[in-house]
Amino acid sequence: MFYNLPARRKFLRTDETERAHILHYLTLAALSHPEVGFTFTQDGRLMWQLPPLAADNPAADRVSRLRDRMKALSGAQTELLPVEFSAELEPLVSPHSEAPVHSGALRVWGLIGPPGASRSTRDDQHLFVNRRPVENRGLNFALLEGYHTALMKGRYPVACLFLEIDPAEVDVNIHPTKREIKFRQEQAVRRLVAQAVRQTLLQYHAGRETPAAPIAPSVPAPAPIPEGASAAPPELPLARAIEPPRQVDGPRPAANLAPDAPNRPISSWPTPPVAAPPTPPPATPARPTAELPLSPPVAAAPRPSSAPGAAAPLLQVPLRLIGVVGKLYVLLESDRGLVLMDQHAAHERILFEQMLRRLEQGSAPSQRLLLPETIELAPRDAQFLREQTATLARLGVGLSEFGERTFLLDALPPFVKVSDARRFALELVDELKAAGVEVNSLRLGEHVVAKTVCRHAVKANDPLTGPELENLVADLRQCAMPYTCPHGRPTLIELNYRELEKKFGRSQ
C-alpha cells in the first residue's frame, strides 16, 4: 500500500539510531528463520554474514539450529537450555453459544539461560508467536514467574522462545506496528509459559544425570622434603573427592544443617560417616625440588566434550574439596576446572527448600500472640481479606472478623517477627492480589521464609570443617533449584579450563 511512499526525512533519527533499528529487525528475522542466510553491510563494509543453516529433519534440529544462530549473532559462551513443552488449552464457552469452543494446543520451544545467567535489561529476550516477533507484558511476567528464586531482583532472563498456537487465539490488531499482541486466554498462556520455563530449570539439575568417575580416587604419597627445607603448615581441609549422588529412592531425610536449631554451634552439627579413602597407589620417585605443593596433586582428568549441550550441570559431576577462601568461598575442583561455592548462599537454599517442604506437608505452625491486635482496613481490602482467611490460616496467620471492616490478628508463624501488625496485614493483602488464584498459596510466605533462613544460615566468618563442607555439597545436590539462593544470587560459580588458560596467557 505504501511501497512507493518515502519516509519523511525530518522524522528520521541519527544514522546510529536508524542503524540500531535495522540491526534489531535483522536479528529478529535471523532468529525466526535460521534456514535463511543474512548479510548486513554498512557503508560498503561487511558487518556480519550469516550462512543458511539447513537440516535434514527440521522438526528435530530446530533447537540446535537456533543455538548456532544465536551464537553467531551474539558470540555468547553460555550454554543455553533447550525448552520443549506442549499442553492443551482449556475449551472456552462462547457467550453466543452454549457449546464450548475448542482452543487447541500451545507449544513452547526455544532456548533459555541457565540459573545465574541474567541481564540488566530485556534486550536479550526474544519472543515469537507463530514465527512472528511480538511484545506482550504477560509473557514477560511469565518468564519472571518461571525463574522465580533463580533470578535476582532487577535482573531479566536470557530467552529466545517460540510459541505455536492457533492463530484464532491471537489478536494482532492491538498496536499500529503489529508488534504488541493479545491472547484470548491471557492467563492460561501466561501460566503455561511459566510452567515450561520452570520445568526446564528443574530438569537442568534433576533430569540430566550423567555418570562420571571421580577425579582423584586417592591421594598420592607426598614427595620427599629436601634437606634443609621446612614443611609448610597449610591449614586447608584435607582434599577429597565428592561424588555425585546415586539414584535416591523415596524422600531424603532431613539435612544435617537444621533450621530449627539456629543457636547450635556449627561444630556440633551431626555428620554422616565418611567412607575411608581407597588404598593409595605406590609412590613414584620424585625429582629433588625445593618447592612444596600447597595441596596434594591431582591426577590429570580428561577434558569434557565441547559439543553444544554436552556439559552436565555442576552438581552432576564429581567435585574435589580443596579448601576455603576468606571463610566464605569454598574451593572445589571438577574435571572441567575450578568451582567456587558461597557457603552462606548454599546453606540459604538448603534451609529454604527444607522449610517449604514442611509447609507443603501440612499447615504451618502458628504461635498465639500475647495481646491480639485489631486491624481496620478499607472496605475493598476488607472484603478481599475476608475471602482469604482460609489461605492465611494455612500459612499460620490467625485473622478473624471483628467487625464490618475490622479484623483481629491473634496468631503468627513462629519465625515471623513484626512490629506493625497493620502494615503486615496490608502487605499480605497486596501479595494475595499479586499472586492471584493460579499461584500456590505457599508462595505468599516465601519472602518471610527467605528472610528467616538468611538469619539462620551459616555466615561469612563461620569456620566449617571438611565433613561439614561435604554435607553442605551433598545437601545442595538434593535441592530442586540448587544453583541460586532464595534471593537469586548464585551459589556456585565455575571457571573452566579455557577461562583459566586465557587469564594465564596460555591461549588467545
N, C-alpha and C positions, 0 to 999 in steps of 0.2 A: 504494500500500500504506500509506503514511504521510501521505496527503493531509490528514487531519484531526487529526494529532498535532502540537501546537505545540512550538516549540523551548523548551528549559528556560532560563529567564532567567539562572540563575547560570552557565551555560556561555557566555553571550554576552559579547563583549568590549566595549570602549568604542564610542561612536557613530562615532568617526572610523575605528576599525579595521573595524567592520562596513560602513561606507560604502565603504572601500577595497576590501573583498572584493566588494561588489556592483558597484563600478565595474570591477574586473578581469574579472568574469564577463561584464558587458555589453560590454566591449571585445572579448573573445574572440568573443562571439556576433556583434557587428557586423562583425568582420573575416571571419568564416567565411560570413556571409550579407549581402553588400553590397546585394543586391536588396531587403532588408527595411529599413524605416525604424525608428529607435530614438529614444526621448525619455527623458531622465534628469532627474528632478526631485528636489529635496531640501528638505523642509520648505516645500513650496509654491513653491519658487524653481527656475526652469528652469536646469539646469546645462549641458547641451548637447542639441542636437537634430540627428539625422542623417536626411536625407531618403533614400528608397529610390533606388538607382542602377540603373535599368533599362537594358537594351541589346537591340538587335535581334538580335545574334549573341552569345549568352552565352559560347560557347567562345572566340571571338576577342577579346572585350572584357573578359574576366575580370581580366586583369592590370591594365588601365587602371582598371577599377572598384575593384580592390584598392588601387591607388595613390591614387585620390581618397579612398577611405575612410580610409586611413592618414593622409593629410594633414589630413582633417577631424578626426581624433582627436588627433593629436599636434602638428599645425601645423609639422612639421619642414620645413626648406628644402632639405635634402639630397636630391638626385635619386637614388633607389634604382635598382638594376639589375634588369631582368626576368630570371627564370630559367625556362627551358623545357628539360626533359630527360626522356628516356624510355629504358628499357632492359629487357631480358628477364632475369628471374631464372633461374638455372640450375635444372634439374629436380632434385628430391631423390629419393633411393631410400628408400622406407619400410622400416622393419625388419620389417614384417609382410607385405611383398610385394616381389618382385624387380623388378617393373615400376617405372620412375621416375615420380614424381608431378610433373605439370606445375604450376609455381608461378605462371605468368602474368607480367605486366609490372608494372614500377614506373614511375610517372610523377611527376616533381617539377616544380612550378611555383610561382611567387610572386615575391617581391622580397627582395633583399639589399643591404646597404650597400656602396658602392664602397670601394676601398682607402683606408685612412686614417680611415674612419668607424667608430667603436667606442664602447663604453660600459664603465663600470667594473663593471656588474652584468649579469645576463641578463634584466633586466626588459623589454628591447626585443626579446627573442627569442620569437616566437610560432610554434609548430609544430602542424600539424594533420594527422591521418591520416584520410582519407575524411571530411573536413569536421568532424572531431571534435578538439577541443583536447586535446593529450596532453603527457606528460612522459616522456622517455626519455634516459638518460645516453648511450647510443650515438649518438643524433642530435646531442646537444650536442658530443660529441667529433668527430663528422663535420664539423660547422661549423668547429671549430678546425682540423681537419686540412685542410679545403678552403682556408681562408685562409692557413695556414702562415706564411710570412715576411711576409705582408701585414698582420700583426696583432702589436701589441706584447704582451709578456708581462704577464699580469694584466688584459688587456682582452678584451672579448667583442664579437662582431659584432652588427650590427643585421640582423634577418631576420624575414620572415614567409613561411614555406614550407608548401606543401600537398603531401602525399604521397597518391597514389592507388594502392592496392594491393588485391589480392584479400583480402576480409575473413577468409578461412580462414587467411591468413598472419599474422594479428594476434591476440594473446591479450590481452584487456582485463580479465581477472579476476586481475590482479596485486595490486591495491590496492583497499580498500573504496570509495574515492572514484572509482574507474574512470578516474583521470587517468593513472596510470602504466601503460604497455603493454609488451609484449614481442613481438618478431618471431620467426617461426620461423627465418628466415635472418638473424640479427642482424648478422653480419659482412658479408654481401653487401649488405644495405640500407645499412649504415654506409659501405661503400666507394663505393656508387653515389651517395649523397648528397654525399659529399666530392668525388666526381668532377664532379657537377653544379655545385657551388659553384666548384670550381677552373676549369672550362671557362668559366663566366660571367665570372670575373675576368680570365681570359686574353683573352677576346673583347672585353672592355671597352676594351682598348688596341689589339689587333690586328684585330678584326673589325668596327670601326665607323669606317673611314676616310672622312672627308668632305673633298672638295676645297675648298680655300679660297684666296682671293687673299691675297698678303702685305699686311701692314698699311701699311708705309711703303716703297714700292718705291724711293724715292730720298730723299736728304737735301736739303731746300731750302737755298738760299743764306742765309747768316747775315744778320741785319738790320744796317744800318749802326750803328756805335758813335757815340753822341752826343759832341759836342765836350766835352772835359774829363773824360769817364768813362774809367776804366781797365778793361782787359779782364780778366775773371775767369779764373783759371787752373784750371779744373776738370781733375782727373786721372782722370775716369771713362773707361772704354774707349769707343771710338767706337761709337755706337749703330748697329745694323744689323739687318736683318730676317733671321730664321732660319726658313726654311720647313719644313714637314713633309716627310719623305722621300717620294719617289715609290715606285711598286711596285718592290720589290727581288727580283730573280730569283736563286735559289741562295743558298748560305751567305754571310754577310757576312764579310770578312776581319777579322783580329784588330784590336781597337780600339787607338788610339794610346796610351791610358793603360794601359801593360802592367804586370801584377802581378809579372812575373818580373824587374823591374829597380827594386826599391824604393829603391836608393841613388842613382838618377839624378836630377839636378836637374830641377825641373819645367820650367824654361826650355828644356831640351834635348829635350823630347818632340817627336816629329815631328808636323807639322800638314799636312793636305791643303791644296792651293792654294785660295785663296778667290777666288771669281768677282768680277770688277770690278763695282762698282755701276753701275746704269744711268745714263744721262745725266740730270742733274737738270733739272727744268723751269725756264723762265726766271724769274728773281727778280721779285717784285712789290714795288712801293714800300711801305715800312713807315712807320708813323707814328712821329714822333720820340718816344722814350721813354728814360728813364734806367735802365731795368731790362734786364738781360741774361739770357737763358734759360740755365739750367744745362746743358741738353742740347738738341739740335736738336728743333724742334717736330714733332709727329706729325700727319699728316692725319687728320681725323675719320673713324672707321670705323663702319659700320652696326652697331647693336646686334644681338645674336643673338636668335633666336626664343625666347620664353619658354614654348613648349609643352612639356609633360612629356616627358622623354626625348629632346628635340631637341638638347640641348647635347652637343657632341662632347668626348671626353677632351682634356685639356690639351695633350698631345703630338701631337694630330692637327690642331692649328690653328697658324698661323704665330706665332712668338714673336720679339719685337724686343728685343735685348740693350740694356739701359740702363746698368748698372754693377754694382758690388759694394759691399755694406754690411758693415762690420766684418770684412773679409777672409774672409767665410764665406758670407753670403747674397747670392745673385746675383739682381739685379732684372731681370725680364723683363716685357714688355708684350704682351698679346694683344688681340684685338678685343672681349674680354669684361671686361677690367680689368687688374689688376696680379697678377703671378705672382712668388712668392719661391721660390728653389731653394737648398737646402742642398748646397753643393758636396761636402762630406765624405760625406753620406748618398748623394748621387747617384753619386759615384765608388765607394763601397762596393757599391752594387747592380750597377754595371757589372763590377767585378772579380769579384764573387761569381758572376754568371752565366757569365763567361768561364771561371773555374776549374771550375765544374760541367760546362760543355761539354767541357772537356778530360778530365774524369773519365769522361764518358759515351762518349767516343770510344775508350776503351780502359782498361787497368789503370792505376791511379795510380802515379806514380813512387815508388820505395822506396829508402831510404838505409840501408845496413848500419850497425849500431851497433859502436863500437869494442870495447865489452865487453858481450856479451849478458847479459841479466838473467833470473833464474829467478823464476817466479811460481807460488805454491801457492794453490789455490782449494779451496772446499768441494766435496764430491762432486757435488752437484746443479749448481753452476755449472761445474764441470769438464766434466761430461757435455754440458751445453748448449754450452759454448765449443768442444768437440771437433767438434760438428756444424756450426759456423760458421767453421771455419778457411778455407774457400774464399772466403767472403764477405769476411773480413778481409784475405785476400791481395789481393783486388781493390782494396781501399782502401789498399794499400801497407803493411799491418801484417803483419810476419813473425812468426807464432806457430806453434810446433811442439811436439808432445808430448815431454815429457822425463821422464815417469813416469806413474804412475796418476792423480795429481792435480796434477802439476807441468807447467808449460809454459815454453818458452824463447822469450823475446822478443829477436829479433836484428835487426829492421829496422822502421823507421818512415818515414812520408812525410817529405819534406824540410822541409815547413812545420810539422811537429809538434815542439814542444819540451816535454818532460815531465821533471820531476824525480823523480816517484814512479811507477815502471813498474807496480807492483801496483795502485795507485789508477786509473791509466789503463786497465788491463785490466778492472777491475771496472766502470768507467763504460761501457766498450764492451759488456760483458755486459748491463748494465741497459738500455742503449739498444737492443740487439738484441731483448731481451724486450719492450720497449715498442713497438717498431716493428712487430714481427710479420712474417708472411710476405707480407702484402698490400702492404707498403711497399717501394719500391725500396731496395736496399742502399746506394745513394749517399746516402740521407737520413742515414745514420749518421755520415758525415763532414762534414755541413753545418755543424755548430756549430764545428768546427775551421776550416773554410774561412771562416766568418763572422768568427772572431777574427783570422784571418790577414789578410783583406782590410781589416779595420778598422785594422790597424797599417800596411798599405801604402798606404791611400788618402790623398788629399791632406788636409791638416789645416786647422784654422780659420785659421791665420795664413800659409798658403802663398799668395802672390800669383799669380794666373793672368792671362794676357793675354787680349785679345779672341778671337783664334783658338783658344786653348786652351779657353775657355769655350764657344765654338761647337762644338768637338769633343765636349765633355762633354755638351751637349744632344743632339747627333747620336747619340752612342753610347747615351745613355739612351733614345732613341726606339727603338733596336733591341732593347731588353731585353723579356723576356716579361712581367715584373711591375715596371714602372719607377716606380711611384708610392710605393713604400716601400723602405727599406733592408733588409738581411737580418734586422735586429732588429725590424722592424715600424714604425720611425719614418718619418714622411712625408718624401719627397724634394722634393715640390712643394706649395705652399700657394697657393690662389687667393683674391684679394679682388676680387669682381666690382664692377661699377659701382654696383649697388644698395647694397652694403655701404659703399662709399666715400661715396656720397651721403648715407647715413644718418649716418656719422661726421662729415661736414662740415655736417650740418643742412640739406641740400638736399631731403630727403624725410623723411616721417614713418615 
